[in-house]
Amino acid sequence: MLWACLRFPLLPLEALARSDPDDTPLAIAEGATRPRILACNARAHAVGICTGMDVSAALALAPRLRVHARKRTLESRALEEIAQWASQFTPAPSLEGEDSVLLEIGGGLKLFGGPERAIAAIRAGLPALGFSALAAAAPTPTAALMLARAHRERMIVDAALLRRELAPLPIAAVDCPEQSMQALADIGVHTVGALLALPRDGLSRRFGPGLIATLDRALGRLPDPRLPFAAPEQFSTRLELPAPAWEVEALLFGSRRLLAALGGWLRGRGLGAMRLRLDLIHEDGPPSLLALNLSTPSRDPAHLGALLRERLERTRLPARVEAIVLATEQCEPLTGRDLSLFPGVEAAEDSHLIERLCARLGDEAVCALRPYPDHRPELAWRTHPPARTSPALLPPGPRPLWLLAQPQRLDQFLRGAQPPVALIDGPERIESGWWEDRDVRRDYFLARTRSGQTLWVFKEKSGTDPDSWHVHGIFA
């Protein structure tokens, strides 16, 4: 087995700042009576803000500094979103503490091409979510967690090397109580190696069996099971904005973070989204609801982001947006597709054009045509939403590409030109509709004019103008 640990030391800041496209100084503060800076972004650090500084002193240095109180609920929600995204790398991610996620990646090393590439793929996907992580890997989850706590981005593949690799780590990596750490420091124990060299019986009597059990789990001497994160059946996540906004670019910046998380969740389940809902939360009043209906399943964040841009640009918001909620309403298995003959050249996706048109013009403005089982040509089709449907049977015989809205008399259609040179196919008798008021009795032919145009013509065998020629369609 091989466990990867992702530790997010800037989670209090990134849980809020990842939705902020504005590069203004931003800091997170903690403390009731005397709040201090817990974390700050690079812009704030550049003007002299640092961790541990009083908020009053920080504001004196940077009056434009935006200070937000720490919100642990946001951090917890962000960690769960990361776990959902990470399900594409392991079927059972596990939350650890307030800032870490554990992934068992040993079963998928062949898929990624080795442990180094697996860790590289994980780290490469995190910036799209808006997070930065320390990544470490080891044969046991406790050992991987200890490496990440000590800021040692190491990869230990061989379990026999665990003791040697963990020995230089500070005892803070064991995560024992502060009182125990101070007592160990008083007797000169500052590293895990020095801790392992102490007599086990005396260590257990002085500090309890929990410390010994933690070390044994790290070295693989004891089982180290982890509770897997139970992801919901439908994806749903919420992103708080640092400041209310209604600009399209600001909303898209935050929405792309959610779409990246959605892509990982869908990839881990082999699904594609068919219907998405984006809720734009306002301070006062009901949320603005945006629906994305796709014609084919998709999990490509870039494609979904392009559709969302089209929809946002044509949406009038009643007020500024304070939070964004993205949820799936329908997902379907994403089947494999044929690649193009030449590498790097992808086949054109007609469905992407349809989805862009629906997003820009509205779902009601775009429709598809489907054959309908009726022998009368003008009634042999129906409109339906541009989504995947089961194919309908086409009527026998040739049918023109262009059907006139109403049949025209042949002499009126030709406007005095020479009549058709010859009937090249037919007749095809269509007699239907006798049970309603739209009864037809027609003999259809293919006719070609002197200019080479192919028409679909018929003779009306009943009605007020029997045996007269009419044009009903034009062939390409």
Helices and strands as residue ranges (DSSP letters): E 3-7, H 11-17, E 26-30, E 36-40, H 42-46, H 55-61, E 66-69, H 72-85, G 86-88, E 94-96, E 100-104, G 106-108, H 109-112, H 115-129, E 134-138, H 141-149, G 159-161, H 162-166, G 171-174, H 178-186, H 192-196, H 200-207, H 209-219, E 236-245, H 248-269, E 271-282, E 288-298, H 301-313, E 321-333, H 350-361, G 363-365, E 368-371, G 377-379, E 381-384, E 402-409, H 410-414, E 422-432, E 440-448, E 454-460, E 469-474
